[in-house]
Amino acid sequence: MTRRSSNWDAAGDGGRRLVIAVAAGALLLAAGCGPPEPDEHSYLELLLEARAYKDEFLKSDPESFVPLDRRSWMVPLRYYDPDPSYRVPAQLDIADDQPIYDVPTSTGQFRRMQRIGHLEFVLHGESHRLTALLSEEEGLFVPFRDETSRSETYPAGRYIDLPFSSTGVYDLDFNRAYHPTCYFDEQYDCPFPPPENRLPRPIHAGEKLPPEDERRLPIFVPVEPVEAPGP
């Protein structure tokens, strides 16, 4: 069986990267690379348009990474209702050494990725930070888990992609959190979030799992190594 390497945007598949670029392009232009803008109405419209575009791609495009026999129950994607309170400014604390290390993946492989630093932010009155990795798409790749993982969202975590910011302040929007491609098809090779990227709170934003009574197959849960290699 051929292992396909992809995590939707941060790992290596041109056609799939193009979709996220088109779907989110207008949204990113509206959001910019800094703190959230005050016009929530237009932001929500663009967010819903991006979601509709992704659904259409996954349902009917020849490059869709959802197997044909799974599209009837996996698509349209399920989301939490848009919530602007999950969109916050995050300051990038750049690491001095920016190490490259082996990140374990869903197929039992390891992928060399570079740690850029940490995104520091306040969400609902609580301070948090997430390790940011270098994306192959000229930006930051932020894989994470939270208290919804397994019960409401994919057990192996969700991802957020961020374009580089010249100011060091990033528009961290959990409404744009998405499931890795190995959720749809276990042949894909998807990196696990670093252990420190488990948020000790539920993130009720972004993509979520279908209700159990709508699933035609068990959700694929990859086995993660007990200890991931360090830099």
LOVEXKE-251513 format. One record per residue (C-alpha): residue number from 1; residue in three letters; z, y, x; chain. Coordinates in steps of 0.5 Angstrom, whole numbers, plus 500, padded with zeros to 3 digits. Example, Ala and Ser with C-alpha at 12.3 -4.5 7.8 and 13.67 -1.06 7.14 Angstrom:
<sites>
{votor=1	drenkol=Ala	zz=516	yy=491	xx=525	koltor=A}
{votor=2	drenkol=Ser	zz=514	yy=498	xx=527	koltor=A}
</sites>
This chain:
<sites>
{votor=1	drenkol=Met	zz=500	yy=500	xx=500	koltor=A}
{votor=2	drenkol=Thr	zz=498	yy=507	xx=503	koltor=A}
{votor=3	drenkol=Arg	zz=504	yy=512	xx=503	koltor=A}
{votor=4	drenkol=Arg	zz=502	yy=519	xx=501	koltor=A}
{votor=5	drenkol=Ser	zz=505	yy=524	xx=505	koltor=A}
{votor=6	drenkol=Ser	zz=507	yy=530	xx=500	koltor=A}
{votor=7	drenkol=Asn	zz=512	yy=534	xx=497	koltor=A}
{votor=8	drenkol=Trp	zz=508	yy=538	xx=492	koltor=A}
{votor=9	drenkol=Asp	zz=507	yy=544	xx=497	koltor=A}
{votor=10	drenkol=Ala	zz=511	yy=543	xx=503	koltor=A}
{votor=11	drenkol=Ala	zz=508	yy=537	xx=506	koltor=A}
{votor=12	drenkol=Gly	zz=501	yy=536	xx=507	koltor=A}
{votor=13	drenkol=Asp	zz=496	yy=535	xx=501	koltor=A}
{votor=14	drenkol=Gly	zz=491	yy=541	xx=501	koltor=A}
{votor=15	drenkol=Gly	zz=489	yy=540	xx=493	koltor=A}
{votor=16	drenkol=Arg	zz=496	yy=539	xx=491	koltor=A}
{votor=17	drenkol=Arg	zz=498	yy=546	xx=495	koltor=A}
{votor=18	drenkol=Leu	zz=493	yy=549	xx=492	koltor=A}
{votor=19	drenkol=Val	zz=495	yy=548	xx=485	koltor=A}
{votor=20	drenkol=Ile	zz=502	yy=551	xx=486	koltor=A}
{votor=21	drenkol=Ala	zz=499	yy=557	xx=490	koltor=A}
{votor=22	drenkol=Val	zz=495	yy=558	xx=484	koltor=A}
{votor=23	drenkol=Ala	zz=500	yy=557	xx=478	koltor=A}
{votor=24	drenkol=Ala	zz=505	yy=561	xx=482	koltor=A}
{votor=25	drenkol=Gly	zz=501	yy=566	xx=485	koltor=A}
{votor=26	drenkol=Ala	zz=502	yy=572	xx=479	koltor=A}
{votor=27	drenkol=Leu	zz=509	yy=570	xx=479	koltor=A}
{votor=28	drenkol=Leu	zz=510	yy=571	xx=486	koltor=A}
{votor=29	drenkol=Leu	zz=506	yy=578	xx=486	koltor=A}
{votor=30	drenkol=Ala	zz=511	yy=580	xx=481	koltor=A}
{votor=31	drenkol=Ala	zz=517	yy=578	xx=484	koltor=A}
{votor=32	drenkol=Gly	zz=515	yy=580	xx=491	koltor=A}
{votor=33	drenkol=Cys	zz=519	yy=578	xx=497	koltor=A}
{votor=34	drenkol=Gly	zz=525	yy=582	xx=496	koltor=A}
{votor=35	drenkol=Pro	zz=531	yy=582	xx=490	koltor=A}
{votor=36	drenkol=Pro	zz=529	yy=581	xx=483	koltor=A}
{votor=37	drenkol=Glu	zz=525	yy=587	xx=479	koltor=A}
{votor=38	drenkol=Pro	zz=528	yy=589	xx=473	koltor=A}
{votor=39	drenkol=Asp	zz=522	yy=588	xx=468	koltor=A}
{votor=40	drenkol=Glu	zz=525	yy=581	xx=466	koltor=A}
{votor=41	drenkol=His	zz=520	yy=581	xx=460	koltor=A}
{votor=42	drenkol=Ser	zz=513	yy=580	xx=464	koltor=A}
{votor=43	drenkol=Tyr	zz=517	yy=576	xx=469	koltor=A}
{votor=44	drenkol=Leu	zz=519	yy=571	xx=464	koltor=A}
{votor=45	drenkol=Glu	zz=511	yy=571	xx=461	koltor=A}
{votor=46	drenkol=Leu	zz=509	yy=569	xx=468	koltor=A}
{votor=47	drenkol=Leu	zz=514	yy=564	xx=469	koltor=A}
{votor=48	drenkol=Leu	zz=511	yy=561	xx=462	koltor=A}
{votor=49	drenkol=Glu	zz=504	yy=561	xx=464	koltor=A}
{votor=50	drenkol=Ala	zz=505	yy=558	xx=471	koltor=A}
{votor=51	drenkol=Arg	zz=509	yy=552	xx=468	koltor=A}
{votor=52	drenkol=Ala	zz=503	yy=551	xx=463	koltor=A}
{votor=53	drenkol=Tyr	zz=498	yy=552	xx=468	koltor=A}
{votor=54	drenkol=Lys	zz=502	yy=546	xx=472	koltor=A}
{votor=55	drenkol=Asp	zz=502	yy=542	xx=466	koltor=A}
{votor=56	drenkol=Glu	zz=495	yy=542	xx=465	koltor=A}
{votor=57	drenkol=Phe	zz=493	yy=541	xx=472	koltor=A}
{votor=58	drenkol=Leu	zz=498	yy=534	xx=472	koltor=A}
{votor=59	drenkol=Lys	zz=495	yy=532	xx=465	koltor=A}
{votor=60	drenkol=Ser	zz=487	yy=533	xx=466	koltor=A}
{votor=61	drenkol=Asp	zz=485	yy=535	xx=473	koltor=A}
{votor=62	drenkol=Pro	zz=482	yy=529	xx=478	koltor=A}
{votor=63	drenkol=Glu	zz=487	yy=531	xx=483	koltor=A}
{votor=64	drenkol=Ser	zz=493	yy=530	xx=479	koltor=A}
{votor=65	drenkol=Phe	zz=499	yy=526	xx=483	koltor=A}
{votor=66	drenkol=Val	zz=501	yy=523	xx=476	koltor=A}
{votor=67	drenkol=Pro	zz=499	yy=516	xx=475	koltor=A}
{votor=68	drenkol=Leu	zz=494	yy=516	xx=469	koltor=A}
{votor=69	drenkol=Asp	zz=499	yy=511	xx=465	koltor=A}
{votor=70	drenkol=Arg	zz=505	yy=515	xx=466	koltor=A}
{votor=71	drenkol=Arg	zz=502	yy=522	xx=464	koltor=A}
{votor=72	drenkol=Ser	zz=503	yy=521	xx=456	koltor=A}
{votor=73	drenkol=Trp	zz=511	yy=521	xx=458	koltor=A}
{votor=74	drenkol=Met	zz=511	yy=525	xx=464	koltor=A}
{votor=75	drenkol=Val	zz=507	yy=531	xx=462	koltor=A}
{votor=76	drenkol=Pro	zz=508	yy=536	xx=459	koltor=A}
{votor=77	drenkol=Leu	zz=514	yy=537	xx=464	koltor=A}
{votor=78	drenkol=Arg	zz=521	yy=538	xx=462	koltor=A}
{votor=79	drenkol=Tyr	zz=525	yy=545	xx=464	koltor=A}
{votor=80	drenkol=Tyr	zz=531	yy=548	xx=463	koltor=A}
{votor=81	drenkol=Asp	zz=530	yy=554	xx=459	koltor=A}
{votor=82	drenkol=Pro	zz=528	yy=560	xx=463	koltor=A}
{votor=83	drenkol=Asp	zz=535	yy=564	xx=465	koltor=A}
{votor=84	drenkol=Pro	zz=534	yy=570	xx=469	koltor=A}
{votor=85	drenkol=Ser	zz=541	yy=569	xx=472	koltor=A}
{votor=86	drenkol=Tyr	zz=539	yy=564	xx=476	koltor=A}
{votor=87	drenkol=Arg	zz=534	yy=569	xx=480	koltor=A}
{votor=88	drenkol=Val	zz=538	yy=572	xx=486	koltor=A}
{votor=89	drenkol=Pro	zz=537	yy=575	xx=492	koltor=A}
{votor=90	drenkol=Ala	zz=538	yy=571	xx=498	koltor=A}
{votor=91	drenkol=Gln	zz=539	yy=574	xx=505	koltor=A}
{votor=92	drenkol=Leu	zz=536	yy=569	xx=511	koltor=A}
{votor=93	drenkol=Asp	zz=541	yy=568	xx=517	koltor=A}
{votor=94	drenkol=Ile	zz=536	yy=566	xx=522	koltor=A}
{votor=95	drenkol=Ala	zz=539	yy=560	xx=527	koltor=A}
{votor=96	drenkol=Asp	zz=539	yy=562	xx=534	koltor=A}
{votor=97	drenkol=Asp	zz=536	yy=555	xx=536	koltor=A}
{votor=98	drenkol=Gln	zz=532	yy=553	xx=530	koltor=A}
{votor=99	drenkol=Pro	zz=532	yy=546	xx=532	koltor=A}
{votor=100	drenkol=Ile	zz=527	yy=541	xx=530	koltor=A}
{votor=101	drenkol=Tyr	zz=530	yy=534	xx=527	koltor=A}
{votor=102	drenkol=Asp	zz=528	yy=528	xx=524	koltor=A}
{votor=103	drenkol=Val	zz=529	yy=529	xx=516	koltor=A}
{votor=104	drenkol=Pro	zz=529	yy=522	xx=512	koltor=A}
{votor=105	drenkol=Thr	zz=524	yy=521	xx=507	koltor=A}
{votor=106	drenkol=Ser	zz=523	yy=517	xx=500	koltor=A}
{votor=107	drenkol=Thr	zz=519	yy=511	xx=504	koltor=A}
{votor=108	drenkol=Gly	zz=524	yy=510	xx=509	koltor=A}
{votor=109	drenkol=Gln	zz=520	yy=514	xx=514	koltor=A}
{votor=110	drenkol=Phe	zz=522	yy=520	xx=518	koltor=A}
{votor=111	drenkol=Arg	zz=519	yy=527	xx=518	koltor=A}
{votor=112	drenkol=Arg	zz=520	yy=532	xx=524	koltor=A}
{votor=113	drenkol=Met	zz=522	yy=539	xx=521	koltor=A}
{votor=114	drenkol=Gln	zz=524	yy=545	xx=523	koltor=A}
{votor=115	drenkol=Arg	zz=531	yy=549	xx=521	koltor=A}
{votor=116	drenkol=Ile	zz=530	yy=556	xx=521	koltor=A}
{votor=117	drenkol=Gly	zz=537	yy=558	xx=518	koltor=A}
{votor=118	drenkol=His	zz=541	yy=559	xx=512	koltor=A}
{votor=119	drenkol=Leu	zz=540	yy=563	xx=506	koltor=A}
{votor=120	drenkol=Glu	zz=546	yy=566	xx=503	koltor=A}
{votor=121	drenkol=Phe	zz=547	yy=568	xx=496	koltor=A}
{votor=122	drenkol=Val	zz=552	yy=569	xx=490	koltor=A}
{votor=123	drenkol=Leu	zz=550	yy=566	xx=484	koltor=A}
{votor=124	drenkol=His	zz=554	yy=567	xx=478	koltor=A}
{votor=125	drenkol=Gly	zz=560	yy=570	xx=482	koltor=A}
{votor=126	drenkol=Glu	zz=560	yy=564	xx=487	koltor=A}
{votor=127	drenkol=Ser	zz=558	yy=565	xx=494	koltor=A}
{votor=128	drenkol=His	zz=553	yy=559	xx=497	koltor=A}
{votor=129	drenkol=Arg	zz=548	yy=558	xx=502	koltor=A}
{votor=130	drenkol=Leu	zz=542	yy=553	xx=503	koltor=A}
{votor=131	drenkol=Thr	zz=539	yy=551	xx=509	koltor=A}
{votor=132	drenkol=Ala	zz=532	yy=553	xx=510	koltor=A}
{votor=133	drenkol=Leu	zz=526	yy=549	xx=513	koltor=A}
{votor=134	drenkol=Leu	zz=520	yy=551	xx=516	koltor=A}
{votor=135	drenkol=Ser	zz=514	yy=550	xx=511	koltor=A}
{votor=136	drenkol=Glu	zz=507	yy=548	xx=513	koltor=A}
{votor=137	drenkol=Glu	zz=505	yy=553	xx=508	koltor=A}
{votor=138	drenkol=Glu	zz=507	yy=559	xx=512	koltor=A}
{votor=139	drenkol=Gly	zz=514	yy=560	xx=508	koltor=A}
{votor=140	drenkol=Leu	zz=521	yy=557	xx=507	koltor=A}
{votor=141	drenkol=Phe	zz=522	yy=550	xx=504	koltor=A}
{votor=142	drenkol=Val	zz=529	yy=549	xx=501	koltor=A}
{votor=143	drenkol=Pro	zz=530	yy=542	xx=498	koltor=A}
{votor=144	drenkol=Phe	zz=537	yy=542	xx=495	koltor=A}
{votor=145	drenkol=Arg	zz=541	yy=538	xx=490	koltor=A}
{votor=146	drenkol=Asp	zz=547	yy=540	xx=485	koltor=A}
{votor=147	drenkol=Glu	zz=551	yy=537	xx=480	koltor=A}
{votor=148	drenkol=Thr	zz=545	yy=536	xx=475	koltor=A}
{votor=149	drenkol=Ser	zz=542	yy=531	xx=480	koltor=A}
{votor=150	drenkol=Arg	zz=542	yy=524	xx=477	koltor=A}
{votor=151	drenkol=Ser	zz=544	yy=525	xx=470	koltor=A}
{votor=152	drenkol=Glu	zz=539	yy=531	xx=468	koltor=A}
{votor=153	drenkol=Thr	zz=535	yy=532	xx=474	koltor=A}
{votor=154	drenkol=Tyr	zz=531	yy=528	xx=480	koltor=A}
{votor=155	drenkol=Pro	zz=537	yy=524	xx=484	koltor=A}
{votor=156	drenkol=Ala	zz=533	yy=525	xx=490	koltor=A}
{votor=157	drenkol=Gly	zz=534	yy=533	xx=489	koltor=A}
{votor=158	drenkol=Arg	zz=529	yy=539	xx=487	koltor=A}
{votor=159	drenkol=Tyr	zz=525	yy=543	xx=492	koltor=A}
{votor=160	drenkol=Ile	zz=524	yy=551	xx=492	koltor=A}
{votor=161	drenkol=Asp	zz=518	yy=554	xx=496	koltor=A}
{votor=162	drenkol=Leu	zz=519	yy=561	xx=499	koltor=A}
{votor=163	drenkol=Pro	zz=514	yy=566	xx=502	koltor=A}
{votor=164	drenkol=Phe	zz=516	yy=569	xx=508	koltor=A}
{votor=165	drenkol=Ser	zz=519	yy=576	xx=507	koltor=A}
{votor=166	drenkol=Ser	zz=519	yy=581	xx=512	koltor=A}
{votor=167	drenkol=Thr	zz=526	yy=584	xx=510	koltor=A}
{votor=168	drenkol=Gly	zz=530	yy=578	xx=511	koltor=A}
{votor=169	drenkol=Val	zz=531	yy=578	xx=503	koltor=A}
{votor=170	drenkol=Tyr	zz=528	yy=573	xx=499	koltor=A}
{votor=171	drenkol=Asp	zz=527	yy=572	xx=492	koltor=A}
{votor=172	drenkol=Leu	zz=531	yy=565	xx=491	koltor=A}
{votor=173	drenkol=Asp	zz=529	yy=563	xx=484	koltor=A}
{votor=174	drenkol=Phe	zz=532	yy=557	xx=481	koltor=A}
{votor=175	drenkol=Asn	zz=527	yy=557	xx=475	koltor=A}
{votor=176	drenkol=Arg	zz=522	yy=555	xx=480	koltor=A}
{votor=177	drenkol=Ala	zz=525	yy=549	xx=482	koltor=A}
{votor=178	drenkol=Tyr	zz=521	yy=543	xx=482	koltor=A}
{votor=179	drenkol=His	zz=521	yy=535	xx=483	koltor=A}
{votor=180	drenkol=Pro	zz=518	yy=532	xx=489	koltor=A}
{votor=181	drenkol=Thr	zz=512	yy=528	xx=488	koltor=A}
{votor=182	drenkol=Cys	zz=515	yy=522	xx=489	koltor=A}
{votor=183	drenkol=Tyr	zz=519	yy=523	xx=482	koltor=A}
{votor=184	drenkol=Phe	zz=512	yy=522	xx=479	koltor=A}
{votor=185	drenkol=Asp	zz=509	yy=516	xx=484	koltor=A}
{votor=186	drenkol=Glu	zz=514	yy=513	xx=489	koltor=A}
{votor=187	drenkol=Gln	zz=508	yy=512	xx=494	koltor=A}
{votor=188	drenkol=Tyr	zz=509	yy=519	xx=496	koltor=A}
{votor=189	drenkol=Asp	zz=513	yy=521	xx=502	koltor=A}
{votor=190	drenkol=Cys	zz=518	yy=526	xx=500	koltor=A}
{votor=191	drenkol=Pro	zz=524	yy=529	xx=505	koltor=A}
{votor=192	drenkol=Phe	zz=531	yy=528	xx=502	koltor=A}
{votor=193	drenkol=Pro	zz=535	yy=535	xx=502	koltor=A}
{votor=194	drenkol=Pro	zz=540	yy=536	xx=508	koltor=A}
{votor=195	drenkol=Pro	zz=547	yy=534	xx=506	koltor=A}
{votor=196	drenkol=Glu	zz=549	yy=541	xx=507	koltor=A}
{votor=197	drenkol=Asn	zz=544	yy=543	xx=501	koltor=A}
{votor=198	drenkol=Arg	zz=548	yy=540	xx=496	koltor=A}
{votor=199	drenkol=Leu	zz=551	yy=545	xx=491	koltor=A}
{votor=200	drenkol=Pro	zz=558	yy=544	xx=488	koltor=A}
{votor=201	drenkol=Arg	zz=556	yy=546	xx=481	koltor=A}
{votor=202	drenkol=Pro	zz=550	yy=545	xx=476	koltor=A}
{votor=203	drenkol=Ile	zz=544	yy=549	xx=477	koltor=A}
{votor=204	drenkol=His	zz=541	yy=549	xx=469	koltor=A}
{votor=205	drenkol=Ala	zz=534	yy=552	xx=471	koltor=A}
{votor=206	drenkol=Gly	zz=527	yy=549	xx=473	koltor=A}
{votor=207	drenkol=Glu	zz=525	yy=542	xx=472	koltor=A}
{votor=208	drenkol=Lys	zz=529	yy=537	xx=469	koltor=A}
{votor=209	drenkol=Leu	zz=528	yy=529	xx=467	koltor=A}
{votor=210	drenkol=Pro	zz=525	yy=527	xx=460	koltor=A}
{votor=211	drenkol=Pro	zz=531	yy=524	xx=455	koltor=A}
{votor=212	drenkol=Glu	zz=532	yy=517	xx=457	koltor=A}
{votor=213	drenkol=Asp	zz=529	yy=515	xx=450	koltor=A}
{votor=214	drenkol=Glu	zz=522	yy=518	xx=452	koltor=A}
{votor=215	drenkol=Arg	zz=522	yy=514	xx=459	koltor=A}
{votor=216	drenkol=Arg	zz=517	yy=509	xx=459	koltor=A}
{votor=217	drenkol=Leu	zz=519	yy=506	xx=466	koltor=A}
{votor=218	drenkol=Pro	zz=526	yy=507	xx=470	koltor=A}
{votor=219	drenkol=Ile	zz=526	yy=513	xx=474	koltor=A}
{votor=220	drenkol=Phe	zz=525	yy=511	xx=481	koltor=A}
{votor=221	drenkol=Val	zz=531	yy=513	xx=486	koltor=A}
{votor=222	drenkol=Pro	zz=529	yy=512	xx=493	koltor=A}
{votor=223	drenkol=Val	zz=535	yy=510	xx=498	koltor=A}
{votor=224	drenkol=Glu	zz=537	yy=515	xx=503	koltor=A}
{votor=225	drenkol=Pro	zz=540	yy=513	xx=510	koltor=A}
{votor=226	drenkol=Val	zz=548	yy=513	xx=510	koltor=A}
{votor=227	drenkol=Glu	zz=547	yy=518	xx=516	koltor=A}
{votor=228	drenkol=Ala	zz=541	yy=522	xx=517	koltor=A}
{votor=229	drenkol=Pro	zz=539	yy=524	xx=525	koltor=A}
{votor=230	drenkol=Gly	zz=541	yy=530	xx=527	koltor=A}
{votor=231	drenkol=Pro	zz=537	yy=535	xx=531	koltor=A}
</sites>
